[in-house]
Structure formats: structure tokens, C-alpha cells
């Protein structure tokens, strides 16, 4: 699924996983960009994903470093991260 760039797959899987973490926060955080239907909402969605993963990283301590370029352009790294 993530061997090639798959934006729709990334959106669906990441939104689902964030819902599993905290459904009410997911609805609040992504309320203006879900589902991403244009470039602007896609950019906002990815920004919120990165911010949330950064917060998880800060809380966890042993979480892999999140590099936005690789997280969203190289889907294989995203699969490894999740």
C-alpha cells in the first residue's frame, strides 16, 4: 500500500490511527482539513499530523525522529514509523 506514493492511503490510515488514539481530539484537530480535498487542506492535514507525532515523540522519548520531508514524500519511512 505504501511502496509507492499514496496520498489517499496516507490520509485514511493516519486519520484512522489518530482516531484510535483520541477520537474527540482527532475531530477537533482535523475539523477544517478532513477529508483533504485540495492542496491547501492536504498541507494543513500533514502539518497537524506532524505536530501530533512530534507531541507523541516528546512524551515517549524513544520515538523515531520525525522528518517532514521523509514522512510525507517517502511512504516507506512512514510505514516503518507506524
N, C-alpha and C positions, 0 to 999 in steps of 0.2 A: 504494500500500500504506500509506503514512504520511500521506495527505492528511487522514484522519480519525483520531481516537484509536484505536489498535490495540495494546492491551497484549500480546496473544499474539504479534503480529508483532514488536514491540519485543523481547520476551523471546527469541524464536527467533533473530532476526538478531543481536542483541547477543551472545548466548551463542556463536553460530557465529563471529563476528568475534573474540571473545576467545579462542576455541579456536585460531583461526588464528595469533594472536599467541603463545600459550603454552598448549598443551593440558594439561600437568600442573598448572600454576598455576591454570588455569580450573577444573579438577576440585576442587582444594583450596579455592579461594576460594568457589565456589558449591556446595559439597557439602551444605550444610544448607538451601539455598534453591532448588535446581534440581530439577525444574521448579517454579516458583512456583504453588502450588495454593490459597493463601488470601491474605488481605490482609497478614498478618504476613510470610509468605515473600516476597511481592511487594515489601514495603517493604525487607526485608533485601537482596533481589536488586538493587533500584535503588540502595541505599546502596553496595553493593560495586561496581556499575558506575560510580557517580560517583567513588568513591575511586580506582579503577583509571584512569579517564580523567584524574583530577587528577594522578596519578603520571606518566602519559604526557605531560601538559601540562608538568609540571615538568622532565622530561627533554628534551623537544623545544624548548621555549622559544617557538615561533611558533604554538602550538596555540591555537584559539579559547577564550575564557574559558568555563568550564562553569558554567551557572546551573541548579541542580537544578530549579527550578520550570519553566523553559522546556524543559529536556531531557526531562522526563517528561510534561508536560502539553501541550506544543505539538510534535507529532510532526514537523512540517515543519522545525523547527530541528534536530531530531535527524537528519533526512535530510541537511540541509546540513552538519552536523558530520561525519557519516560520509563 
